Amino acid sequence: MNELPDPVQYAVPAFVILVLVEMLIARRVDPSRYEPKDTLTSLLLGTGSTVAGALTGSIVVGLAVWLSQFRLFDISFVWWAWILVFLLDDLAYYVFHRLAHRVRWFWASHVIHHSSQHYNLSTALRQTWTGFFSLSFAFSLPIVLIGFPIEMLFFASGVNLIYQFWIHTEAINRMPRWFEAIFNTPSHHRVHHATNPRYLDKNYAGMLIIWDRMSGTFEPERDDDRPRYGIIKNLGSFNLLWAAFHEWIGIAKDVATVPGIKNKLGYVFRPPGWSHDGSRDTSDTIKARWRESEGQEQTGARHDREALPAE
Amino acid sequence: MSLTVLIGSLAAVFALAAIAWLLGMGRTPRIADAEQAERLARDAHSGFVPTDAAVSRDGKAALVAGRDGDFVLLREHGANIAARVFRQAPDIRRDEAILTVATGEKLFGDLRLDLGEADAARWSERLAGGHSEVTA
């Protein structure tokens, strides 16, 4: 069995230094990019996530080892396997991430990462405490069943996580065009964290933006529609426990109060914002209203132009 | 994860937050006028068509009324503005120049709008009576 290091452990000191560097840049460019209480909440959520991961990690490893006895192939540590495992792990991340925004059960964990109204490197570390509970690890397990070594998969997942750190910044505008075409970048990921209707449920990529381009979920960042970060119903609080558990509490309240099993299941598994009486907004209803209002504005502008006297 | 690593991580977390505070990061925003409040409300609630706004004299909060009888409540939150949408007039109470809007959320809190006595009375009457327009 090959022993591979946990790349995330080695990256942590670099994370701390880069947060500090970005803070110093922000102080010169735009001090509102950081807010001390928001930074503290994000970093404490990150620390809690690491603790939760340490507590449940052995169960995930045990499950992967158990599943590996049913593997289809015996793949060794050959060069092409490394390339394939990085690609498959990134694809698995895309699938997980897309569902994490479209199924409230997964969203209840993932919303923590989006619940800051800031977009900086501390936001990258704002991670869930309940990933194990929401079964987010299950999306990578098919790779074990194919027959890739478990250590190789975990190493690739660690590298993927590290990659996603640096894209949480406003300090970098655009990367070279070839890079923007293939890889996830700060610009692409700013779109993902934005609540502007145009940007909702777009750019789910981990490392490679090609999955979004292939699946029709890609949206480029526009200079005339600057991203507004956060969630549709921003927390309005820096309370750590509320940030960690608010959506789970919301699910529990909805399930407890709504009549009918179909409605109860809807509040757990349908998209975030779904309600049995249509009284809340999903990203789809928000987008529809936005398209309608955009259409009205464009029609109004066209009428205004037509009403102008010809020169 | 060892206890030493956990203590080290927590020390780094508090150090970074303290540095952010020492550097003076996160300027508190102010809502300057009704125009800005209406723009913020449109950003917060897709398709919202604002008709008029009550902005607290300290710039810390605002209530924006919409064409369809909906309302958007705005208040500062750190270096940003947080919003709440009401499909109908929210519960309010008035104490002279102060209008307090109930959100029903303990952690978001009720909102205190210092509107001046005349505006507070007008908005209070409107929200209590469900009038569609406030006459200046």
Interface residues (C-beta under 8 A of the other chain):
Chain A: V12 V16 V19 L20 M23 L24 A26 R27 P31 S32 R33 Y34 E35 P36 K37 D38 T39 L40 L43 L44 G46 T47 T50 V51 A54 Q117 H118 S122 N196 P197 R228 G230 K233 N234 L235 G236 S237 F238 N239 W242 S279 D281 I286 K287 R289 W290 E292 S293
Chain B: M1 L6 S9 L10 A12 V13 F14 L16 A17 A18 I19 A20 W21 L23 G24 M25 G26 R27 P29 D43 S46 G47 V49 R75 H77 G78 A79 N80 A82 A83 R84 R87 E105 L107 F108 G109
